[in-house]
Amino acid sequence: MDLDVFVSAHRPEWERLEELLRRRRPRSGAEVDELVSLYQRTATHLSQIRSSAPDPALTARLTGLVARARSAVTSPRRSSWRDAGRFLAAGFPAAVYRTLHWWAPTAVLSLCLAAVIGWWIGVTPEVQAAIGTPEELREMTRPGGRYETYYSSDPAASFAARVWTNNAQAAAVCLVFGAFLGIPVLWVLLLNMANLGVGIGLMAAAGRLDVFLGLVLPHGLLELTAVFVAAGTGLRLGWTVVDPGPRTRRDALAQEGRSALGMAIGLALVLLVSGVVEGFVTPSGLPTWARITVGVAAELVFLAYVVGLGRRAVRAGETGDVEAADRPATVPTAA
């Protein structure tokens, strides 16, 4: 091989490849095709030089050029603030809105269950006696008792962080383990509604239900909504295992699973707001009506966010999944 002739013949291709790699602006489709073609040809040139006429300087130059081109061709797309903005403005609200027909009935049925448990405990002294001794029950329900001091038992910041962590874990269990036919989701819901029902029943029996609701509603509206959204999504994921629809079961689980994991991030932010309210507003000296107003306002803002942005995003074709460029390729299936 005449190295000088070879270099003269192919230098324009190498320089063009370097030019494409230096560009900061997004490349057009034609430029991407050209980049891939030049990368493949330059890799072939490097192999030819190494085997026929090894030249250290030229080999080093082409090795670096091929490595940069390979990185540009094969490296995954980098996340950006644009992705975060798209997720908050469209992806997350669309995912929540798409599962509305799952989590809304879940919320209604769960709250009915908590109310029934609370009524049963409140009117049944035998059940109250099984929960604790009369002295223990008085200590929990009296003015300044454990139900009231619970929210001020720790500094507000650490209490909010602990509550946020616990609630985020419960939501994550619903989302991640929903694929096990939704069974872990039902268990999480049962535990949460049983705890709520016990508080309702004991405080109602003590004639202090209004105090209990004044403590729970400021943060509980948003907190429970987030848990219900996670539970409804987990149940939907479990149903996907049973009935994937026109998609293959693997593709259906992959799509719904990616959407569920994205919702875990969004719900963590929602629960962070709820934790801040529980840590700073619930134990504050504000009047009960003012604390409840804060909770109702937070809940209405979240529902308006989900229904307003979510419905618009779903109509635009958004599903809460990652962008098409980041999804694995799939093959069409017959309906």
C-alpha positions in Angstrom: 0.0 0.0 0.0 1.3 3.5 -0.9 0.4 5.3 2.3 0.7 8.8 0.8 -1.8 7.9 -2.0 -4.1 6.3 0.5 -4.1 9.3 2.8 -4.7 11.7 -0.1 -7.6 9.6 -1.3 -9.4 9.4 2.0 -8.4 12.6 3.9 -11.6 14.4 2.7 -13.7 11.7 4.3 -11.8 11.9 7.6 -12.1 15.7 7.7 -15.8 15.5 7.0 -16.2 13.1 9.8 -14.4 15.4 12.2 -16.6 18.3 11.0 -19.8 16.3 11.8 -18.4 15.3 15.2 -17.6 19.0 16.1 -21.1 20.2 15.5 -23.0 21.4 18.5 -26.5 21.7 16.9 -28.7 18.7 16.4 -27.8 16.8 13.3 -30.4 16.2 10.5 -31.4 12.8 9.4 -29.2 12.9 6.4 -26.2 14.0 8.5 -26.8 11.2 10.9 -26.8 8.7 8.0 -23.6 10.3 6.7 -22.0 10.1 10.1 -22.7 6.4 10.4 -21.4 5.7 6.9 -18.2 7.7 7.5 -17.6 6.0 10.8 -17.8 2.6 9.2 -15.5 3.6 6.3 -13.0 5.2 8.7 -12.9 2.1 10.9 -12.2 0.0 7.7 -9.4 2.5 6.8 -7.9 2.1 10.2 -7.9 -1.6 9.9 -6.2 -1.5 6.5 -3.5 0.9 7.8 -2.8 -1.3 10.8 -2.4 -4.4 8.7 -0.6 -3.1 5.6 1.3 0.1 6.4 1.4 0.9 10.1 2.2 4.5 10.8 2.1 5.5 14.5 0.9 9.1 14.0 -1.8 8.3 11.5 -2.9 5.2 13.5 -3.3 7.3 16.6 -5.2 10.0 14.8 -7.7 7.6 13.2 -8.0 5.6 16.4 -9.2 8.7 18.2 -11.5 9.7 15.4 -13.1 6.2 15.3 -13.5 6.2 19.0 -15.3 9.6 19.0 -17.5 8.5 16.1 -18.4 5.3 17.8 -19.4 7.2 21.0 -21.6 9.6 18.9 -23.2 6.7 17.0 -23.8 4.2 19.8 -24.0 6.2 23.1 -27.5 6.6 24.7 -29.2 9.9 24.6 -28.4 12.1 27.6 -31.2 13.3 29.8 -31.6 17.0 30.1 -33.7 19.6 31.9 -36.1 19.4 28.9 -36.8 15.7 29.9 -37.6 16.8 33.5 -39.9 19.5 32.2 -41.7 17.2 29.8 -42.2 14.6 32.6 -43.7 17.2 35.0 -45.8 18.9 32.3 -47.1 15.9 30.4 -45.7 12.5 31.3 -46.6 12.3 35.0 -50.0 13.9 34.8 -50.9 11.8 31.8 -49.9 8.6 33.6 -52.0 9.5 36.6 -55.0 10.5 34.4 -54.8 7.3 32.4 -55.2 5.3 35.6 -58.0 7.4 37.0 -60.5 4.6 36.5 -58.4 2.4 38.7 -57.3 4.7 41.5 -60.6 6.6 41.9 -62.7 3.5 42.7 -59.7 2.3 44.8 -60.0 5.5 46.8 -63.8 5.2 47.3 -63.7 1.6 48.3 -60.7 2.1 50.7 -62.3 5.1 52.4 -65.6 3.1 52.8 -63.6 0.3 54.4 -61.9 2.7 56.8 -65.3 4.2 57.7 -66.8 0.7 58.3 -63.8 -0.3 60.5 -64.1 3.0 62.4 -67.8 2.6 63.0 -67.4 -1.0 64.1 -64.7 -0.1 66.6 -66.6 3.0 67.8 -69.8 1.0 68.7 -68.2 -2.2 69.9 -66.6 -2.0 73.4 -65.3 -5.5 73.1 -63.2 -4.5 70.1 -61.9 -1.4 71.9 -60.9 -3.6 74.8 -59.0 -5.9 72.4 -57.0 -2.9 71.2 -55.9 -1.7 74.6 -56.7 -1.4 78.3 -59.0 1.5 79.3 -56.0 3.4 80.6 -54.1 3.0 77.3 -57.2 4.1 75.4 -57.7 7.2 77.6 -54.0 8.1 77.1 -54.4 7.9 73.3 -57.6 9.8 73.0 -57.5 12.4 75.9 -56.7 16.1 75.2 -52.9 16.2 74.8 -52.8 12.5 74.4 -50.8 10.4 71.9 -53.1 11.1 68.9 -52.5 14.9 69.3 -48.9 14.9 70.4 -47.8 12.5 67.6 -47.5 15.3 65.1 -45.3 17.4 67.3 -43.2 14.5 68.8 -40.2 15.4 66.7 -38.8 18.6 65.2 -40.9 19.6 62.2 -38.2 19.0 59.6 -37.1 15.6 60.8 -40.8 14.5 61.3 -41.6 15.6 57.8 -38.6 13.7 56.4 -39.6 10.6 58.3 -43.2 10.7 57.2 -42.2 11.4 53.6 -39.8 8.3 53.6 -42.5 6.0 55.1 -45.2 7.1 52.7 -42.8 7.0 49.7 -41.9 3.4 50.6 -45.6 2.4 50.8 -46.2 4.0 47.4 -43.2 2.3 45.9 -44.3 -1.1 47.2 -47.7 -0.6 45.5 -46.0 0.4 42.2 -43.1 -2.1 42.1 -44.9 -5.2 43.4 -48.2 -4.6 41.7 -47.0 -7.1 39.0 -47.6 -9.9 41.6 -51.2 -9.9 40.6 -51.8 -6.8 42.9 -51.7 -8.9 46.1 -49.1 -6.8 47.9 -51.1 -3.7 46.9 -54.2 -5.0 48.7 -52.2 -5.7 51.8 -50.7 -2.2 51.9 -54.2 -0.7 51.5 -55.7 -2.9 54.2 -53.0 -1.9 56.7 -53.4 1.8 55.9 -57.2 1.7 56.1 -57.1 -0.4 59.3 -54.8 2.2 61.0 -57.1 5.0 59.8 -60.2 3.1 61.0 -58.7 2.5 64.4 -58.1 6.2 64.9 -61.6 7.1 63.7 -63.2 4.5 65.9 -61.3 5.3 69.1 -61.6 9.1 68.8 -65.3 8.8 67.9 -65.9 6.6 71.0 -64.2 9.3 73.1 -66.4 12.0 71.6 -63.4 13.7 69.9 -63.8 12.7 66.2 -63.7 16.3 65.2 -60.3 16.8 66.7 -59.0 13.7 65.0 -60.3 14.8 61.6 -58.8 18.3 62.2 -55.4 16.6 62.6 -55.7 14.2 59.7 -57.3 16.2 56.9 -54.7 18.9 56.4 -52.1 16.4 55.2 -54.2 13.3 54.8 -56.1 14.4 51.7 -53.0 14.7 49.6 -51.2 11.9 51.3 -54.0 9.4 50.8 -54.6 10.5 47.3 -51.0 9.7 46.4 -51.3 6.3 48.1 -54.5 5.6 46.2 -52.9 6.6 42.9 -50.0 4.3 43.6 -52.3 1.5 44.6 -54.5 1.9 41.6 -51.5 1.9 39.3 -50.2 -1.2 41.0 -53.5 -3.0 40.6 -53.6 -2.0 36.9 -50.1 -3.5 36.5 -51.3 -6.7 38.2 -54.2 -6.9 35.8 -51.9 -6.4 32.8 -50.3 -9.7 33.8 -53.8 -11.3 33.5 -55.0 -9.4 30.4 -52.2 -7.6 28.4 -54.7 -6.7 25.6 -53.5 -6.6 22.0 -49.9 -6.3 23.1 -47.6 -9.2 24.0 -47.5 -9.7 27.8 -43.8 -8.8 27.8 -44.4 -5.5 25.9 -47.4 -4.7 28.0 -45.6 -5.2 31.3 -42.6 -3.2 30.0 -44.7 -0.3 29.0 -46.8 -0.2 32.1 -43.8 -0.9 34.3 -41.9 2.0 32.8 -44.9 4.3 33.4 -45.2 3.0 37.0 -41.6 3.7 37.8 -42.0 7.2 36.4 -45.0 7.7 38.6 -42.9 6.7 41.6 -40.8 9.7 41.0 -43.8 12.0 40.6 -45.6 10.6 43.6 -42.5 11.1 45.7 -42.7 14.8 45.0 -46.4 14.8 45.9 -45.7 13.0 49.1 -42.9 15.5 49.8 -45.5 18.2 49.8 -47.8 16.2 52.0 -44.9 15.5 54.4 -44.1 19.2 54.6 -47.8 19.9 55.4 -47.8 17.2 58.1 -44.6 18.4 59.6 -45.2 22.1 59.7 -49.0 22.8 59.2 -50.7 20.0 61.1 -49.0 20.6 64.5 -49.0 24.4 64.1 -51.1 26.8 66.2 -53.3 27.7 63.2 -57.1 27.3 63.7 -58.5 24.0 62.6 -60.3 25.7 59.7 -57.1 27.2 58.5 -55.2 23.9 58.6 -58.0 22.1 56.8 -58.1 24.9 54.2 -54.4 24.3 53.5 -55.0 20.6 53.0 -58.0 21.1 50.8 -56.1 23.7 48.7 -53.2 21.3 48.2 -55.6 18.5 47.1 -57.5 20.7 44.7 -54.3 21.9 43.1 -53.1 18.4 42.6 -56.4 17.2 41.1 -56.6 20.3 38.8 -53.0 19.5 37.7 -53.8 15.9 36.9 -57.2 16.5 35.2 -56.1 19.6 33.3 -52.6 18.8 32.1 -53.2 15.0 32.2 -56.3 15.0 30.0 -54.7 17.4 27.5 -51.5 15.2 27.4 -53.5 12.0 26.9 -55.4 13.5 24.1 -52.1 14.5 22.5 -51.0 10.8 22.6 -48.9 10.9 25.8 -49.0 7.7 27.9 -46.5 8.4 30.6 -43.9 6.1 29.0 -40.4 7.3 28.1 -39.9 8.9 24.7 -40.0 6.7 21.7 -36.2 7.1 21.1 -35.5 5.5 24.5 -37.9 2.5 24.2 -36.8 -0.9 22.9 -38.0 -1.8 19.4 -41.2 -3.8 19.3 -43.0 -5.8 16.7 -46.7 -5.3 15.8 -49.2 -7.9 17.1 -52.6 -8.8 15.9 -55.5 -7.6 17.9 
